[in-house]
Amino acid sequence: MKHNNTRGRASAQASFTLVGSLLLLTPPAVAADALTTDSSEDLDTVQVTANRIPQLQNDVLASTDVITRDEIDRLQANSLVDLLQSRNGIEVARSGPMGSQTSLFMRGTESDHTLILVNGQRVANSADGLARFEFLPLAAVERVEIVRGPRASVYGADAIGGVINLITRGASEVGQHAEVTLRAGSDGTFRQNAQFSSVEDDTRLSANLHHDESDGFSARDTGSEDDGYEATGAELRLGHDFGQQATLSLGVANTETDYDYDDCYDSSSSASEDCHGEGSQMVLDASLLTHLNPNWDMTVSVARTRDEYENTQAGSDAGRVASTRNEVGLRHDFYTDLGTLSLGVDHREESLDAEGYSVDSRYATGVYGSWHLQQQRHHVTTSLRYDDDNRYGHQMTGGSSYAYDLTAAQQLGASYSSAFKAPNLIDLYNPYGSGNPDLDAETSTTAELFWRLQRHHWHLGLNAFQTDIDNLISYEGVDFSPINIDRSRIRGVELSSGWQGEALSVNLAMTWQDPEDRDTGEKLKRRAQRFARLDADYALDDWSFGATLRGSASRSDTDADTYTDTRTAGYGVVDLRTSWQVMPNVKLSAKLDNVFDREYQLVNGYNTQGRYVEGGVTFFF
């Protein structure tokens, strides 16, 4: 498949022109209404990810988004990649169809600088520190909480760019309820999902079963065969309240995947399309929240994550890697007239089951504290954390934020935070090259200014930030061994705006950024300087209609064939969707992605989905 760069640039330019026009035209009208509308209705959303305690989203002094189950269903997103693509500060690059290698860049930082959580627990592989997106099915997700900017002083390593927390579906409505969804789409795609929940007295139980399969499309633009994907998973959650004194939560989730991909190598070191992978991931978590007195809560949590994947290349075994992570945490939250004080300790142990590693385990312990104060118009958040890793040493991180309420609807604030990324086991003890056990952690500092306005129907926010990262790990040492050498600086501005009426909802996210390698002066690869997303939906009685416009400017990249520097063209893609509530217990839905069948790439040399049609039916019991 050949790609026309001129067409790609024109498409991206048209997309940004449309988004910019909507931005310029919309605020005066909605602002006029906001000034005359009573704002007594509470539009805040509770989130827990930013500071590990429940807070109203508008009280969090960080750039956050919360994507609810209703929005996931309305957008009819097929994967977490589709759901997150081009939201504020987020770019996702996938090398082909579902199941292919996926990288997420938040605020221009590296692909392993965003901490991915499931129910607050880390799920990245212990070998390379990357989360496998194919193990994170949307069918099992109740909400996605996104926090942009460093959170290392709360979570420890790896949260330089931000944190994404997937909270799985649970039970909330009294009685027994069930939901079954059947969908079919282009490329031989079929999806089935069943959700059951039960709430009786103080006990809550929920279960989710899901299965996705697709013939897919060729991952490489030079490929000759489709690369398919199949995933099956189940989740079970149990919660119980012990009167007013304590709450116990237990959960288990397991996903099995089977996928094809391109560009592996056979025994003669020739590129092959005969590439196949299988994988599984299990996450176990448990927590006990105890109300020791009206002003003192204690939370104890334990978790175990195990993932395994095995590849076959040109019919030959290409190796198996399995990793296990055990975590335990203790946190105390004190609610006083001087604000909320949180004190906690985390301990994490990781191990690998793979050939060739001279060292295949590590452990780390972190101690942290945070303080949140609101006095009249003043808001203050500060946090400090000390981490000690037995493989590379210790690290201290901290962060402080301050905001002032200009009016009841407007807030102005600033923050400054430090963060770090721990070298992974491949960096330290690479069995296929020269690892470097003397590596230091990658470190960063981020300064940010923000302004936001929240009225009854309308919200508007502006964030400006600069992140400086030092000691980036680069494979430029002797025999391509990793060393701490690179530096990068990312400057950016994020704008978010939205309108939520009785029938119409519109949400706009625009990001301008300058991700620069300070040593070479070049732009960081696969990160655009401009990208945006516009979602608009209209509800009419039992019908709803919606559209999404996603656009990105061109990006620096590496040519997939010659391995030389190149640029991947920008793009603009339009998606349409509709749904019809036929009766109270039956809902029909359909979507048309990439309406104009744009040919574009997220990774040079690798295809993306062309025009795609999918429809389905959901039964409620």
N, C-alpha and C positions, 0 to 999 in steps of 0.2 A: 504494500500500500504506500503510495507516494503522498507527501504532504506539502502543500503549497504555503510557504511562509508568509507571502503577501496576503493571502486569504486569511490566515490565522491572525495576522496583525490587524487587518481590517475588521475582523469579527470581534476581537478584543476591544478595539477602539469604539466600535458601535455599541458594545455592551456598556462601556464606561460612560459614553455619551448619554445613553438611556438612563443609567443609574444616576448620573449627575443631574440630569434634567428632573427626574423624580424628586431628588433631594432638594433642589432649588424651588420646585413648585409646591411641595407638600407642606413644609413647616408653617408658612403664614396662615394657611387655612386651619390647620389643626391647632396652631398656637392661639388663634382667635377664639376657638371653641374652648381651649384649656383655660383661658382667662375668665371665662364666664361659667365654667362648670365646677360644681362643688366637688372637692377631692376627698370627701370623707370616706369613701369606699376604699378599703385597704387592698392595694394591688400587689403588695409585697409577696414574695415567695420565700419559703424557708429553705435554706440549704445548710449543709453540714461540712462541706469539703474544705473551704478556705481556711478555717481555724480549728477544725475537728470538733466543733460544738455547734448545736443548732442556732442559726442566726437568720433574721430577716435579710433577704438579699440586699436590700437598700442600706442595711447597717454594716455591710461588709466593705471595708476600705480596700477593695481590690476589684479588678475588672473581671466580672463573672457572667456566666450564662447558665440557665437551667432549662434543659429540654425535657418536657414532660412526655408521658406516654400518649396523651392526646395529640401532641404535636408529631410524635413519631408516626402514629397511625394516620394523621392527616397528610403528612408528607409522603407516606407510602415508601419510605426509604428501604432499600434492599440490604444495606450494610452500614456499619458504623462509618466507613469511608464516605458513602453518599451523604450521610447525615451531617458530617463535620466539614466536608469540603467547602472552602472559601468563607467559612464563618470568620468573625473577627479574629485576626492573628493566626489563623490555622490554614495550613496548606497540607494536602495529602497527596503523595506520589505513589502510584501502584504500577508495577511492571506487568500489566496485562489484566486478565479477568480476576474474579474473586478467587482467593487462595494464593495469588501471586505475592511476591515480596512487596511489603508496604512500608513506607516511611512517612512519619508525621512531623512537620516542622511548625512549632509554635513560636510566634514572634521572631522568626528567622533563626532560631537556635538549631542545634544539631538534632538528628532524628532520635538520639537517645537522651535528650535533655528535657523530655516531657515525661512526668511520672504518670503511669497508667494504673488505675486501681479498679478493683471490683469489690463493691461493698467495703471500701476502705482498705483493701488488702492488695499488696503489690502482685502483679502477674507477669512481669518481665522475665524472660529466660535468664538464668544465672550465668550462662556462658557469655552471651554478647550483650546482655542488658536491654534487649528489645522485646516489646510485647508483640505477640502474634495476633494480628487482627482477625484472622480466620477463626480464632477461638472465642471471639467476643460477639455472639449472635444478638441482633437487635430484638428478636422475638422474646428474649428472656429479660429485657431491660425495662424497668419502670421509669427511670429518669436518668439523664446524663448531666452531671454537674461539671462545669468547666471553669477553672480559675487560671487566668493569664497572669504571668509574672512569677518571680521566685517564691517558693514556699518551703525552702530547705530548712528554715528555722522552725518549721512545724513538723515536716515529714523526714528530714534528713536528705540523704543523697538523691541526686538525679532530677530534682524539681527546679532546674534553671529556667526553662521556658514557661513552665506551669504544670498544672495537674488536671487530669481528666478522670473522674470517678463514675463508674457505671454501677448504678444501684438496681439490683434485680427486682423482679416483680414479686409482690407480697400480697397478703390478704388485708382488706380494710373494711369492706361492707359486711354487715351482720348477716348471717345465714350462709347458704351454699350457693355458689355461682360458678358457671363454666362458660367458656368461650372457645369456639373452634373456627379457625380460619383456613381456607383452601384457596390457593392462588396458582395461576399458570401464566407463563409469558414466553417471549421470543427465546430463541436459542435452546429450545427444549428445557425451559426452566419450570420447576414445580416447587411449591413451598407449602408446607403444612405445619400448623401450630395449634396446640391445645393448651388452654389455661384453666386451672381449677383453683378455687379459693373457698375457705370455710372459716367463719368467725363464730365461735360459740363461747359465751361468757368471757373469760380472760385468756382464751387460747385462740391462736391464729395459725392456719395451715394453708400453704399454697404449693402448687405443683405446676410445672411447665414442661411440655414436650415439643420439640421442634425438629423439622427435617427440611433441608434445602438441597436441591440438586439442579445442575445446569450443564448443558453441553459446552457452554462458553464460546469463546472465539480464540483465534490464534494470539498468543501473547506477543510474539515478535511480528513486526511489520513485514518481515521476510518469510514468515512461517507458512506452512502448507497444510496444517491440520489444527482443529479446534483443541483448546485446552479446557477440559471440564473440571467440575468441582462438586463435591458432595459433603454435607455436614449433618450430623445428627447429635442432638444433645438433650439433656434433661436437667431440671433444677427443682429442688425441694427446700422449702423454708418453713420453720416452725418458730412461733413466738408465744410467750406466756408471761402474763403479769401476775406477780405475787402480791395481790392487793395493791396498796399504794407504795410499797416499799422497794420493789425491784422488778426488773424486766429482763427476761432471758430470750436471746435470739440465737437460733441455730440455722445453718445453711450448708447445702452441698450442691455443687454444679459440676457437670461433666460434659465435655464436647469432644466428638470424634470427627476428624476431617480426612478427606481423601481428595487430592488435587493433582492436576498436570501443570507443567510449566515449560518454558523454553530456555535455551542457552545453557545447558549443562555440557559436560565434556566426557567423551568416551575414553577407552583405554589408550587410544592413539592421540589424545588431546585435541580431537576435532570437535567442533561445536555440534551439538545434537539437539533434536526436538523431542527425543524420547526421554523425557524427564518426568518423574513421578514422585509424589511425596505423600506420606501418611503421618498424622499427628493426633495427639490427644492432650487434653488439659483437664485436671480436676482441682477444684477450689473448695476447701472446707473452712468454715469460719464459725466462731461462737463468741458471744459477748454477753456480759452480765452487767447491767446498769443498776446500781444500788443508791437509793436516796437515804444517805446516812442521817441527814436532818434537812429542814427546809432550805438551808443555804449551802449544802454540801452534797455533791454527787461523786460517786466513785464508779469507774468503768474498768472492768477487766476483760481483755480480749485475747483470743488465741486463733491462729489460722495456719493452714497448711496448703501449699500450692505445689502441684506436680505436673510438669508438662514433658512431653516426649514427642520427638519427630524423627522420621527415618526417610531417607531419600534413595531412590533408585535411578541411576543414570545410564542410559543406553543398555538397559538390562542388567547392569551390575550394581551391587550394593555400594552405596556412596556414604555409608556411615549412619550411626544412630547417636542421638544426644538426648539425654534425659536429665532434668534438673528438679531438685526438690528444695522448697523454702519453708521453714518453720518460723513463725513469729509469735511473740507474746508481748502484750502491752498492758500498762497500768496507768490510769490517769485520774486525777482528782480535780474537780471543778468547784470553785468557791464563789458564791454570789453575794457580793457585799455592796454597801453604799458607795464604795470607791471603785466599783466595776467588777468584772468577772476575772478571776485569776485561775489559770489552768496550769497544773504541774504534772508531768508525766515521764515515763521511761519506756523505751522500746528495746527489744532484743530480737535479733534476726540471725538465723543460721541457714547457710546455703550449701548445697553439695551437688556435684555432677556425677553422672554415670555415663562416661564417654572415654574412648581410648586416647592415650597419648598425653594426658595432662599429668605433669609432675606434681602439681598441687590441684586438688579437685574439691576443696571446701574452703569456707570462710565464715566468719561471724562478725557481727557489729552490734554495738550497744549505743543508744542515744538517750540523753537526758535533756528535757526541754521545759520551758515555761513561757506562758503568754499572758498578757494583761489587756483587757478591753474596757475602755471607759467612755461613757457618754454623759456629759454635763451640759445641760441646756443646748447651746449650738455647737459645742465642741465635742469631737470624737477622736479618740486616741487608741491605737493598737500597737503594741510592741511585743516582740518575741525574741528568744535567745535559745540556742541549742548547741550541745556539745556531742559530737559523734566520735566513736573510737572503733576502727576497723583493724582486725588483727593482721590483715595483709598489706595495708599501705599506710596506716597511721591514724592520726586524729584530725578533726576539723571543727572549727567553731564558726557558726553562722548566726546572723541576726537580722532583724527587720523592724522598721518603725513606720507608722502611717499616721497622718493627721488630716482631719477634714473639718471644715467650718460650714455650717448651714447659712448660706446667704439669705435665703428665705425658707418658707415651709416647703418649697418645692425644688429649691436649687442647693447644690452642694459643691464646694471647691476643696480640693485636697492634694496632698503630695505624699510620696513614700520613698524609702530608700532601703534596699535589701541586699544581702549577700547570699550566695548559694554555691553548691559544688556538685560535681559529677564524679563518682568513684570509678576508678579504672576497673573494667570487668575482668573475668578470669581469662578470657582470650587475650586481652591486652597484657596481662601479667604473666601468663603461662601458656602461650599459644603452642599447641602441639605440632602445628604444621609450619612453624617458622621460629623466629626468635622472639619470645616474649620478654618483657622487661619488668621484673619484680620490684624495681626501684622507682616505678612511675609515681608521680604525685597526682593528686586529684586535680581535675579541671575546676577552676574557680571563676566566679562572676560577681559583679555588682550591677544593680539596676536602680536607676532613678526614674521616677514617674510623677507626672502631674495629671490631674483629672478634674473634669467638671461634668456634672450631670443634672438633668432636669427631669422630674417625674410628676406628671399631672394625671388627671383622672383617666384620660384615654390615650395620652401621648407620652412618650419618653424620648430623651435625646441625651447622648453621652459622648464625651470626647476625652481620649487618653493619649498622652504623648510620653514616650519612654526612650531611654537609652540603656542598653545592656553591653557591658564590656566583659569579655571572656578571656582569661589567660590560661596558659599551660594546656591548651588543647592538645590532645594526643594525636600525633601524626606518625605514619609509618615511613619515616625518612631517615631512620638510624642505619647503623651497619647491618647489612643483609636484610634491609627493610624491617628492622625491628622498631617497635613503637617508642617514641620519645616525646617529652613535653616541649613543644616548640611554637605551635601556632597561637595567634591571637585573632580575635574577631570583635567587631563592634557593630551592633545593630541599633539603628535609630528608627523610630517609627511613630506613626499617628494612627489611631483607630477611631472611627466614627460609627456610632450605632444610633439608630432611630427606629421608632415603631409607633403604630397606631392600632389600638384595640377597641373597636366599636362593637355594637350588638351583632352586626352582620359582617363587617369588613375588618380584616386584620392585615397589616402590612409591617414587615420587618426588613430593615436595611442594615447591612454590615459592610463597611469599606475600610480597607487597610492600605496605608502607604508606608513603605519601609525601605531602609537602605542597609541590607546585610552585607558587610564588607570584611574580607580577609585583610587584617591590618598589616600582615607581612608582605603580601603581594599587591595589595590595592585592588584585587579582583572581587567581583561579587560572588557570594557564596552560592554553590551550585544548587539547582532545583528550587530556588527561592525567588519569587517574583518581587518586583518593587511595588506593584499595585495589583490588588485583587479585590473582588467584591461579590456580594450575594444579596439578592432581593427575593423575598418570599411574600406572596400576596394571596389571600384566600377570602372567598365570599360565601356566606351561608344564606340559603333561601329556603325557608321551611325545612323540608327533609333532604334538600339537595345542598351540596357544597361544591365549589369550583376553586381551583387554585393553580398558580404558576410559580415557577422558580427560575430566576435568571442568575447564572453563575459565570463570572468572567475573570480572566487573569491576563496580565501582561506577559511578555516573553521572559524566559529564564535561562541563565547560564547552565550548561550541562556538559556531559561527556558523551561523545559519539559512541554508540553501541557497537560499531564495527571497527573503527580505527583507533578508538580510545583517545582521540584528540579533543581539545576543547571545542565546543560548539554552542549554539543557542537553540532552544526549543521554542517554537512560535507560541504566541498568546492565543487565547480562544475565548469564545462566548457560547454558552449552551443554554437552551430554553427547555424546561420540563413542564408538562401539563398534567393535571390530575382532577378527578371528580369522584364523588361518592353519593350514594342514595340510600337513605334509611327506609327500606321498602316497608317494613313493619317494625314494631318494637324489638323483635328478636332476630331480625334479618337485615344485614347491611351489604350492599354491593359497592365495589370500588374498582377504579381503573386508572391507569396512568400511561402517559406517552413521554418517555424520556428522550432527550436529544432530538427534539421535534424536527429540526432541519437537517438531521443526519450529518452533523459537523464531523470532519476528520481532524482530530487533534491528538496530542500526546501529553501525558504528564511526565513520562520518562522517555528520553530520546531513544527511538528505535522500538518502542513498545506500544501496542495498540490500546485504545480505550473503547468503551461500548459505543456502537453506532445507535441508530434509531431503535428504540426498544419499547415494546408494548407489553403490558401486564394487567391482568384483571383478577378479581377474586370475590369471594363471598365470606362473610363472617356471621356465625350463628351465636346468639346469646341465650343462655339457659339459666 
